[in-house]
Amino acid sequence: MIETTALSPSLGVEVTGLDNLDDDSVVAQLLEALKWRGVLLIRGLNLDDEGQLAFSRRLGKLVQPAPGQEIFTVSLDPAKTPTAEYLKGTFCWHIDDTTNDVPAKATTLSARHVAMVGGGTEFANTYAAYENLPEHEKKRYEGLRVVHSFEAAQRLVYPDPTEEQVAGWRRLPEHESSLVWDRRDGRRSLVIGATADRIVGMRPDESRELLDELLTWTTQERFVYSHEWSVGDLVVWDNTGMLHRALPYDPSSERLMRRTTIVGDEAWA
């Protein structure tokens, strides 16, 4: 019989007593916990690629970053992954897939090697952040639209990019969404983070100030869970409602994660 223990007041549960990942009732319980708590932690699961893929497929269809590829490496070592340079952007708070019409539903991440110093992962609950806004602030954000771009996130890492870098970033299209996402289940979440470039129809300075204020509000301690990895940990999170970021670590570190992504089923509003 599985048990769950809150990781923080606003989000996350640690799952224990889990001995069968193939049980439909267990998977249903995990999905329900993920919906309401945003982050699941299963310590010491020690899944290999086959095990992580099998479990991930129980949660939904998997995103394929490249044809036939359903699991990939998270590392800052370019010898281990071609996306190492891009992954430096993950040190900033973000939601994945903000430039796609339908964002990824969830992500699984397993720790194969961990950094000696740093390298944790933090999560911030945008449902709770919105719910706890003062009413006058909620009214202020009603109807606002935000433009997301890959370029906005990369400029946080490379403030003085080359023309070649900018051209590469701009190959990915911008995407517009509501700043406050009215979800089909009745909840509301904030669509913010590193990719949030500007508010439609607002002066650039005013737009930047608003987005920065919202990010600061959402990432205050009461809405955040910080996970310090141990080898064998598996974490699953709701990509649509949880901001996340990696904490800095030495690029020469052996830190290595394996990741799968679950296909989304709800388009941005």
N, C-alpha and C positions, 0 to 999 in steps of 0.2 A: 504494500500500500504506500503510495507516494505521499510525501508531506512537503509543504512549502513554508518557508520562513522569510519574512520581509527583509530585504537588503537595506532599505531606507524607508522613511515615512511616505515618500511620494512615488516610488517606483521600485521595481525589481523584486524577484523572489529567488531564493536558493531552493532547488529541488533535491530532496533526498529520498531514499527508499526506492529508487528507480532501478529495476532489474530486468525490464523487458521493453525495449524500444519498439517492438513490433506489435504491441497490444493496442488495438484501436481505441479502447477506452482511456488508456494512458495518454495517447497522442491527443485525444479530445480534451483531456484535462490540461495538458500542457498548452494547447492552443487557447483555451479559455483563460488560463493564467497569463499568457502572453498578451492577450487582448486588454486585460484590465491592469496589468502591472508593467507591461512594456519591455521588461528584460528578464530572461530566465538564465540562471547560473546552475550548471551541474558540474561539481568539482570532481576531479580525478576520473573522468569517464574514459580518458585515454583512447579515443576513437582513432583508427587509422582512416585513410582516405575512403576505403570501401564502406566502413561503418558510418562515417560522416555523411557520405552520399546517400546511403540507404535511409538513414534517419531523416535527412533533409527532404528526400522524396516523399516521406510520410507527411510532411508539412505542406507540400504543394509542388507544382512544376518548377524546375530549376532554370534560372537564367544561364545562358551560355555566352560568356564574354567573347569566345571565339568558337567556330564550328566544332562540335564534339567535346568542348571543354565545359565542365560543370563545376569544377573545383579549381581554385587557383591559390598561388602563394602570395602572402603579404610579408614583404621584407624590403629593407632599404638597400639590399645588396643587389646591384644590377646583374650579377652573375646568377642570381637565383630567380629573378623575375624581370621581364622587360618593362614593367610599370613602376620600378623602384623610384625613378625621379618624380613621377606624378604623385606617388604616395606621400611625398613630403607635405602635400596639401591636406592630408588627413590629420595633421596636428591642429587644424582649425575646426571649430564646431561646424558640423554640416549634416545634411540629410542627403542620402544617395539618390540618384536618378531624378533630380529636380528639373532636368532639361528633357525628360521624356514625358509623353502624355500620361502614361500610367507608371507611377513609381514602384519600385520593388517593394514587396509586402514585408519581407523579413530577411534577416541575415543570420547565418551561423558562423561562428569563429572558434577554432580550436587551437590551443597553444601546443606547439611541438617543441619549441625552444623559447626561453624567455630571457629578457635582458637582465643583467646583474643590477643595473641602476636605471630607473625610469621604465618607460614602455607600457605603462598601464593604459586602460581605456576608460573614458568617462562618458556617461550618458545623462542627458537632461530631458525631462518630461515636458513636452510642449502642450499636452492636454492640461496638466496641472497648472502650468504657467498661465495659460489663458484663463482657466477657471478662477484663478486667484487674482486676476487683474481687477482693479477698481472699476465700477460700472461706467464711469465717465471715460475711462481708457478703452473699454470694450466698444463703446459708441464711437470713439475716435477712429477705431480701426475698421469699422463696418464699411463694406463696399470697396476697400482699398485693394488694388491689384499690385503684385510684385513681379518683376522680371528677373529670372534666374539665368545665369550663364556660367559656363565652365571657366571663361576668362576671369570673371570676378574672383573666383576661388583661387586661381593660379596667381593672380596679381598680389595676393596676400603673401605668397611665398617668394615671388619674383617681382618686386615693385618696379624694377627697371629692365623689362624684358627686351629681348632682341625682336626685330621685325619677324624673324622666322618663328620665334615662339608665339607671338601674337597671331600670326597667320594660322599656326597649328591649332591654337585654342579656338579660333573663330570658325574652324571647320565644323564644330559642334554647334547646332542652332540654339538660340535663346528660347526660353519658354516662359509664358506668363501664367500665373495662377492667382487665386485669392490669397491675400495675406492671412486671413482667418479661414480655415478649411472647414466648411459644414459637412460633417461626415454623414454617411447614410445611416449610421447607427444612432445619430442624434448628438454625438459628441462634437466638440470643436477643438482644433489644434492649430498651431501656428506654423506657417511655412516660411522659415527663416534660415539663417546660417550663412556659411561662406559664399554660397552661390547666389545669395540674394543681392542683386546688383543695384536695383533702384525701384522706387514706387512710381507707378504710372501717373503722369500728370503733376508730379511734385518737383519743386526745385531740387537740383542735385544735393545741395548742402542740407536742406530740410529732410530730404529722403534719407540721406546717410545718417543723420542724427536720429531719426525715428527707428531705423533698422538697428542701429547700434544700441539704442535704449532698450529695445525689445530683446535683443540678444543678451544684454547684461541682466535684464530681469529674469529671463528664462534660465540662465545658467548660474543663478545664485544657489548657494549651498542647499537650501531646502528642497530644490527640485532636481538635485544631481545625485547620482551614484557613481563612485569611482572604484573600478575593479583593478586589483593588483593580481596579475596572472601567476598561476603555477602551472607547470607542465601537466597536460592532461585535462585542463579545464575546457569546458564547452560553454559558450555564451550564445544565446539567441536573443535578438531584439527586433522590435517593431520598427522598421525603418521609416514608416510614414509618420510616426508621432514622437520618436526619440531622436533628438540631436545626439551626435556622438563625435568623439575625437580621440586620437591617440596622444598620450603624453610623451614628450621628447625622450629620445634615447640615442645612444651613440650609433651612427650608421654602420660601424664596424662590428656592432653587437651580433650575436648569433640569433637574436630574436627572429622567430619564424612562426607564422600563423598560416593555417589553411582555412579557406573561406568558401562558403556557398551562399547563393542568393536566391530567394524564393520569388517567383513571378508575382507581380501585383495584380489585384482584381478590382481596384477602385481608382478611377481617373481623378486628377486634380480638379478641384472645382473651378 
